[in-house]
Amino acid sequence: MKSYNRGESVKFKIFLIAIVLFFSGILAAQSQDNASQIVTTKHLTPLPEIQHSLKLASGIIIYDNGPLVNSPGTGVGGMDESVLQKTSLGMDTLGFGHQVSTGYRVADDFVVPAAGWNIGQIEFFAYETGETASTITLVNLQIWDGPPGQSGSQVVFGDTVTNIMSQTAPANILRVTETDSGADNSRQIAVSVVDVNINLPAGTYWLDWQSEGSGNSGLWAPPITMTGNTTTGNAVRSSDNGVTYEPIEDSGTLTPQGLPFIIYGQSSGATATSVPSLNFWGILVLLLLLVIFSQQYLRQ
C-alpha cells in the first residue's frame, strides 16, 4: 500500500472542496439571467393601471409612455375602459385628431438611457367613432432628436409620407365618459404597430406621428388616462403637417396631456453571457465519481 503523509491528505481535501465549490457556483449561476437588464420606464409615474388588453407587437417592452385603461373589465361585453373624467374632474376631450386628410400630427417624447436602445416596433392607439373593428390604414412616423419643429431639432428617422404600419387590431378598450361607462361601445380603440428597426444613443427623442383610416369620424388619439389626474404629460400637436407645434391640452381643464405609446426592443448594450450548467443528476454523478476517485486514491 502506498503511504501518504498528512500534508498529502490535506491537499487532497482542499482539492475536493474546490471542485465542489466550483460546481456549486455553476448551479447558483443558473438561477440568474445574465443578459443586460432592460428597464421599462414611463414618461410620468402613473398609477398602477392596466395599459391595454392586447399585445400586438413582438419583443420586449422597453418603454411605456403611460396608461390608457383606468377601468378594466367594466365596459360593454367585459372590455376595458379608458374613462374620461368629465363629471369628477371637468375634463372634456375624448381624443385628438391626427388624420392625414386634415394635416394634423401628434407628438410626445421619451428618454433613451445611457446604454442606448435598439428599437424594433412601436404601438400607437386611436379610434374612429362608430367603428367596431380597426379601420386604421396608415401610420407615418418621424423621430426627432429634440422638440419637433424647433430650431436645432433634427429628424433622425422617418418622414411624413411613408406608411410603416405593419399590423392593426382592436385593443379591446372602449373610450367613454363616466356617465357612459358600461353602456357606450361607439369608440372602440385600436392598436397599430409600426416597424422602426433603429438604434438610438442616449438622449431625449420625440415620436411625431399621423394616421389615416377608412371610417367616417377620426382618427382620434386618446390621451394618457389616470384616475384623479388632469395633467398627464407634455404632448404637442401640429395643424400644418409638421411645420409648427402647440401643446396638447384638455379643452375642459386646459391641462397638458400625454399620449400613450409602447416601444419594443432591447438595450444596445444587452449581451447574453453563456454560463456552463449541469442539472441535478449531472452534479450527483460528478459527486459520485469524486467519491470513487477519493476511495481509490486512499487505497493506493
WOVEN-V700966 format. One record per residue. N is the residue number from 1. RES is the residue in one small letter. SS is DSSP state (@ for helix, = for strand, . for the rest). PHI is phi in whole degrees, -180 to 180 (* if undefined). PSI is psi in whole degrees, 0 to 359 (NA if undefined). Layout:
n:N res:RES ss:SS phi:PHI psi:PSI
n:N res:RES ss:SS phi:PHI psi:PSI
This chain:
n:1 res:m ss:. phi:* psi:137
n:2 res:k ss:. phi:-71 psi:132
n:3 res:s ss:. phi:-87 psi:150
n:4 res:y ss:. phi:-142 psi:148
n:5 res:n ss:. phi:-95 psi:175
n:6 res:r ss:@ phi:-63 psi:325
n:7 res:g ss:@ phi:-63 psi:319
n:8 res:e ss:@ phi:-64 psi:321
n:9 res:s ss:@ phi:-62 psi:317
n:10 res:v ss:@ phi:-64 psi:317
n:11 res:k ss:@ phi:-61 psi:320
n:12 res:f ss:@ phi:-66 psi:321
n:13 res:k ss:@ phi:-64 psi:319
n:14 res:i ss:@ phi:-62 psi:320
n:15 res:f ss:@ phi:-61 psi:315
n:16 res:l ss:@ phi:-62 psi:316
n:17 res:i ss:@ phi:-62 psi:319
n:18 res:a ss:@ phi:-63 psi:319
n:19 res:i ss:@ phi:-63 psi:315
n:20 res:v ss:@ phi:-63 psi:316
n:21 res:l ss:@ phi:-64 psi:322
n:22 res:f ss:@ phi:-60 psi:311
n:23 res:f ss:@ phi:-75 psi:334
n:24 res:s ss:@ phi:-63 psi:322
n:25 res:g ss:@ phi:-64 psi:322
n:26 res:i ss:@ phi:-62 psi:316
n:27 res:l ss:@ phi:-62 psi:319
n:28 res:a ss:@ phi:-64 psi:321
n:29 res:a ss:@ phi:-65 psi:332
n:30 res:q ss:@ phi:-63 psi:334
n:31 res:s ss:. phi:-82 psi:2
n:32 res:q ss:. phi:-124 psi:147
n:33 res:d ss:. phi:-95 psi:115
n:34 res:n ss:. phi:-91 psi:10
n:35 res:a ss:. phi:-68 psi:154
n:36 res:s ss:. phi:-60 psi:143
n:37 res:q ss:. phi:-68 psi:133
n:38 res:i ss:. phi:-113 psi:124
n:39 res:v ss:. phi:-109 psi:129
n:40 res:t ss:. phi:-83 psi:117
n:41 res:t ss:= phi:-107 psi:169
n:42 res:k ss:= phi:-133 psi:150
n:43 res:h ss:. phi:-63 psi:320
n:44 res:l ss:. phi:-118 psi:203
n:45 res:t ss:. phi:-122 psi:78
n:46 res:p ss:. phi:-73 psi:165
n:47 res:l ss:. phi:-66 psi:157
n:48 res:p ss:. phi:-74 psi:75
n:49 res:e ss:. phi:-115 psi:160
n:50 res:i ss:. phi:-73 psi:137
n:51 res:q ss:. phi:-76 psi:299
n:52 res:h ss:. phi:-163 psi:163
n:53 res:s ss:. phi:-84 psi:344
n:54 res:l ss:. phi:-123 psi:128
n:55 res:k ss:. phi:-104 psi:106
n:56 res:l ss:. phi:-96 psi:322
n:57 res:a ss:. phi:-73 psi:166
n:58 res:s ss:. phi:-112 psi:157
n:59 res:g ss:. phi:105 psi:198
n:60 res:i ss:= phi:-102 psi:135
n:61 res:i ss:= phi:-73 psi:121
n:62 res:i ss:= phi:-110 psi:348
n:63 res:y ss:= phi:-157 psi:134
n:64 res:d ss:= phi:-130 psi:116
n:65 res:n ss:. phi:-80 psi:359
n:66 res:g ss:. phi:140 psi:159
n:67 res:p ss:. phi:-76 psi:152
n:68 res:l ss:. phi:-112 psi:322
n:69 res:v ss:. phi:-88 psi:129
n:70 res:n ss:. phi:-126 psi:8
n:71 res:s ss:= phi:-150 psi:79
n:72 res:p ss:. phi:-69 psi:135
n:73 res:g ss:. phi:74 psi:8
n:74 res:t ss:. phi:-99 psi:0
n:75 res:g ss:. phi:-87 psi:178
n:76 res:v ss:@ phi:-56 psi:131
n:77 res:g ss:@ phi:71 psi:15
n:78 res:g ss:@ phi:82 psi:10
n:79 res:m ss:. phi:-72 psi:158
n:80 res:d ss:= phi:-74 psi:159
n:81 res:e ss:= phi:-127 psi:144
n:82 res:s ss:= phi:-108 psi:102
n:83 res:v ss:= phi:-98 psi:118
n:84 res:l ss:= phi:-71 psi:125
n:85 res:q ss:. phi:-89 psi:69
n:86 res:k ss:@ phi:-77 psi:315
n:87 res:t ss:@ phi:-74 psi:313
n:88 res:s ss:@ phi:-79 psi:326
n:89 res:l ss:@ phi:-120 psi:352
n:90 res:g ss:. phi:80 psi:17
n:91 res:m ss:. phi:-77 psi:153
n:92 res:d ss:. phi:-137 psi:350
n:93 res:t ss:. phi:-101 psi:119
n:94 res:l ss:. phi:-80 psi:324
n:95 res:g ss:. phi:-164 psi:165
n:96 res:f ss:= phi:-116 psi:125
n:97 res:g ss:= phi:-64 psi:138
n:98 res:h ss:. phi:-152 psi:36
n:99 res:q ss:= phi:-85 psi:148
n:100 res:v ss:@ phi:-57 psi:318
n:101 res:s ss:@ phi:-65 psi:341
n:102 res:t ss:@ phi:-101 psi:348
n:103 res:g ss:. phi:83 psi:5
n:104 res:y ss:. phi:-85 psi:142
n:105 res:r ss:= phi:-132 psi:153
n:106 res:v ss:= phi:-123 psi:154
n:107 res:a ss:= phi:-150 psi:149
n:108 res:d ss:= phi:-152 psi:161
n:109 res:d ss:= phi:-107 psi:166
n:110 res:f ss:= phi:-152 psi:160
n:111 res:v ss:= phi:-117 psi:128
n:112 res:v ss:= phi:-95 psi:127
n:113 res:p ss:. phi:-73 psi:181
n:114 res:a ss:. phi:-57 psi:324
n:115 res:a ss:. phi:-72 psi:343
n:116 res:g ss:. phi:82 psi:165
n:117 res:w ss:= phi:-131 psi:144
n:118 res:n ss:= phi:-99 psi:105
n:119 res:i ss:= phi:-91 psi:126
n:120 res:g ss:= phi:-96 psi:301
n:121 res:q ss:= phi:-138 psi:160
n:122 res:i ss:= phi:-135 psi:138
n:123 res:e ss:= phi:-103 psi:133
n:124 res:f ss:= phi:-118 psi:163
n:125 res:f ss:= phi:-130 psi:138
n:126 res:a ss:= phi:-162 psi:164
n:127 res:y ss:= phi:-145 psi:157
n:128 res:e ss:. phi:-121 psi:127
n:129 res:t ss:. phi:-60 psi:132
n:130 res:g ss:. phi:91 psi:357
n:131 res:e ss:= phi:-98 psi:142
n:132 res:t ss:. phi:-106 psi:349
n:133 res:a ss:. phi:-124 psi:167
n:134 res:s ss:. phi:-69 psi:126
n:135 res:t ss:. phi:-107 psi:8
n:136 res:i ss:= phi:-71 psi:128
n:137 res:t ss:= phi:-115 psi:347
n:138 res:l ss:= phi:-157 psi:139
n:139 res:v ss:= phi:-139 psi:123
n:140 res:n ss:= phi:-110 psi:157
n:141 res:l ss:= phi:-147 psi:139
n:142 res:q ss:= phi:-121 psi:143
n:143 res:i ss:= phi:-113 psi:124
n:144 res:w ss:= phi:-104 psi:152
n:145 res:d ss:. phi:-92 psi:12
n:146 res:g ss:. phi:-167 psi:183
n:147 res:p ss:. phi:-56 psi:129
n:148 res:p ss:. phi:-63 psi:140
n:149 res:g ss:. phi:81 psi:355
n:150 res:q ss:. phi:-94 psi:154
n:151 res:s ss:. phi:-59 psi:132
n:152 res:g ss:. phi:94 psi:342
n:153 res:s ss:. phi:-83 psi:138
n:154 res:q ss:. phi:-125 psi:147
n:155 res:v ss:= phi:-81 psi:122
n:156 res:v ss:= phi:-104 psi:353
n:157 res:f ss:= phi:-158 psi:142
n:158 res:g ss:= phi:81 psi:186
n:159 res:d ss:. phi:-156 psi:184
n:160 res:t ss:. phi:-97 psi:12
n:161 res:v ss:. phi:-124 psi:314
n:162 res:t ss:. phi:-70 psi:129
n:163 res:n ss:. phi:-83 psi:113
n:164 res:i ss:. phi:-112 psi:15
n:165 res:m ss:= phi:-71 psi:132
n:166 res:s ss:= phi:-110 psi:336
n:167 res:q ss:= phi:-149 psi:154
n:168 res:t ss:= phi:-155 psi:149
n:169 res:a ss:= phi:-165 psi:159
n:170 res:p ss:= phi:-60 psi:141
n:171 res:a ss:= phi:-94 psi:4
n:172 res:n ss:= phi:61 psi:36
n:173 res:i ss:= phi:-130 psi:136
n:174 res:l ss:= phi:-109 psi:136
n:175 res:r ss:= phi:-94 psi:119
n:176 res:v ss:= phi:-140 psi:170
n:177 res:t ss:= phi:-98 psi:170
n:178 res:e ss:@ phi:-60 psi:324
n:179 res:t ss:@ phi:-76 psi:341
n:180 res:d ss:@ phi:-101 psi:0
n:181 res:s ss:. phi:-57 psi:131
n:182 res:g ss:. phi:85 psi:355
n:183 res:a ss:. phi:-128 psi:336
n:184 res:d ss:. phi:-106 psi:124
n:185 res:n ss:. phi:-124 psi:26
n:186 res:s ss:. phi:-81 psi:344
n:187 res:r ss:= phi:-119 psi:83
n:188 res:q ss:= phi:-94 psi:114
n:189 res:i ss:= phi:-73 psi:139
n:190 res:a ss:= phi:-112 psi:154
n:191 res:v ss:= phi:-109 psi:136
n:192 res:s ss:= phi:-123 psi:143
n:193 res:v ss:= phi:-112 psi:131
n:194 res:v ss:= phi:-114 psi:145
n:195 res:d ss:= phi:-94 psi:124
n:196 res:v ss:= phi:-113 psi:301
n:197 res:n ss:= phi:53 psi:65
n:198 res:i ss:= phi:-138 psi:147
n:199 res:n ss:= phi:-101 psi:127
n:200 res:l ss:= phi:-121 psi:129
n:201 res:p ss:. phi:-74 psi:175
n:202 res:a ss:. phi:-57 psi:144
n:203 res:g ss:= phi:153 psi:177
n:204 res:t ss:= phi:-102 psi:126
n:205 res:y ss:= phi:-124 psi:162
n:206 res:w ss:= phi:-126 psi:131
n:207 res:l ss:= phi:-89 psi:130
n:208 res:d ss:= phi:-129 psi:105
n:209 res:w ss:= phi:-131 psi:167
n:210 res:q ss:= phi:-151 psi:143
n:211 res:s ss:= phi:-130 psi:165
n:212 res:e ss:= phi:-142 psi:152
n:213 res:g ss:= phi:-143 psi:174
n:214 res:s ss:. phi:-100 psi:2
n:215 res:g ss:. phi:-83 psi:187
n:216 res:n ss:. phi:-100 psi:344
n:217 res:s ss:. phi:-139 psi:106
n:218 res:g ss:. phi:126 psi:188
n:219 res:l ss:. phi:-89 psi:148
n:220 res:w ss:= phi:-117 psi:133
n:221 res:a ss:= phi:-98 psi:113
n:222 res:p ss:. phi:-72 psi:142
n:223 res:p ss:= phi:-80 psi:166
n:224 res:i ss:. phi:-53 psi:135
n:225 res:t ss:. phi:-127 psi:118
n:226 res:m ss:. phi:-133 psi:127
n:227 res:t ss:. phi:-58 psi:127
n:228 res:g ss:. phi:87 psi:359
n:229 res:n ss:. phi:-114 psi:128
n:230 res:t ss:. phi:-97 psi:334
n:231 res:t ss:. phi:-104 psi:123
n:232 res:t ss:. phi:-130 psi:4
n:233 res:g ss:. phi:166 psi:201
n:234 res:n ss:. phi:-140 psi:38
n:235 res:a ss:. phi:-66 psi:158
n:236 res:v ss:= phi:-130 psi:165
n:237 res:r ss:= phi:-142 psi:144
n:238 res:s ss:= phi:-112 psi:139
n:239 res:s ss:. phi:-107 psi:3
n:240 res:d ss:. phi:-128 psi:42
n:241 res:n ss:. phi:58 psi:36
n:242 res:g ss:. phi:93 psi:16
n:243 res:v ss:. phi:-84 psi:311
n:244 res:t ss:. phi:-129 psi:156
n:245 res:y ss:. phi:-134 psi:145
n:246 res:e ss:= phi:-129 psi:153
n:247 res:p ss:= phi:-59 psi:143
n:248 res:i ss:. phi:-87 psi:126
n:249 res:e ss:= phi:-132 psi:148
n:250 res:d ss:. phi:-69 psi:135
n:251 res:s ss:. phi:-74 psi:344
n:252 res:g ss:. phi:-89 psi:316
n:253 res:t ss:. phi:-102 psi:348
n:254 res:l ss:. phi:58 psi:32
n:255 res:t ss:. phi:-102 psi:146
n:256 res:p ss:= phi:-67 psi:145
n:257 res:q ss:. phi:-121 psi:151
n:258 res:g ss:. phi:-107 psi:164
n:259 res:l ss:= phi:-119 psi:135
n:260 res:p ss:. phi:-75 psi:136
n:261 res:f ss:= phi:-156 psi:158
n:262 res:i ss:= phi:-131 psi:130
n:263 res:i ss:= phi:-106 psi:134
n:264 res:y ss:= phi:-115 psi:140
n:265 res:g ss:= phi:165 psi:217
n:266 res:q ss:= phi:-158 psi:162
n:267 res:s ss:= phi:-65 psi:139
n:268 res:s ss:. phi:-61 psi:333
n:269 res:g ss:. phi:-93 psi:9
n:270 res:a ss:. phi:-76 psi:113
n:271 res:t ss:. phi:-131 psi:132
n:272 res:a ss:. phi:-82 psi:138
n:273 res:t ss:. phi:-104 psi:125
n:274 res:s ss:. phi:-78 psi:126
n:275 res:v ss:. phi:-118 psi:125
n:276 res:p ss:. phi:-62 psi:145
n:277 res:s ss:. phi:-146 psi:152
n:278 res:l ss:. phi:-132 psi:143
n:279 res:n ss:. phi:-83 psi:183
n:280 res:f ss:@ phi:-58 psi:316
n:281 res:w ss:@ phi:-70 psi:326
n:282 res:g ss:@ phi:-63 psi:317
n:283 res:i ss:@ phi:-64 psi:319
n:284 res:l ss:@ phi:-63 psi:315
n:285 res:v ss:@ phi:-62 psi:318
n:286 res:l ss:@ phi:-60 psi:316
n:287 res:l ss:@ phi:-64 psi:321
n:288 res:l ss:@ phi:-63 psi:319
n:289 res:l ss:@ phi:-63 psi:323
n:290 res:l ss:@ phi:-65 psi:321
n:291 res:v ss:@ phi:-64 psi:314
n:292 res:i ss:@ phi:-61 psi:317
n:293 res:f ss:@ phi:-62 psi:317
n:294 res:s ss:@ phi:-66 psi:322
n:295 res:q ss:@ phi:-64 psi:317
n:296 res:q ss:@ phi:-64 psi:321
n:297 res:y ss:@ phi:-64 psi:318
n:298 res:l ss:@ phi:-71 psi:335
n:299 res:r ss:@ phi:-84 psi:345
n:300 res:q ss:. phi:-69 psi:NA
